[in-house]
Amino acid sequence: MKERKIAVIGDPSSVMIFKAIGLDVFYEEKEAQIEQRIHKLADQGYAAIYITEKAAELAKDAIDIYATATFPAIIPIPSNTGVLGIGMNKLKSNVEKAVGADILFREG
């Protein structure tokens, strides 16, 4: 079985720590560069791409292209400046699609 790779995209101060655990890290902060990187990583067979929420906001169109694909899974993560809620909203939306109801965040 082919080993699948994992990448991380974002600003240096938010993602450089991921190098320490052996992930492939790419420092991208501009929309066109982020989108190009996502497409390159997908073409290279990456299984998962972690991307800072700030970078994910800039590359929504590129991320949407892979939303229904098996690979790569594109997972928004908080940056060092804080949480924007994009990752949690995506999780909520995916659960609602799969289950048909909001079972994670409903009140009461």
Buried (B, 14 or more C-beta within 10 A) or exposed (E): EEEEBBBBBBBEEBBBEBEEEEBBBBBBBEBEBBBBBBBEBBEEEBBBBBBBBBBBBBBEEBBEBBEEEEBBBBBBBBBBEEEBEBBBEBBBEEBBEEEEEEEEEEEE
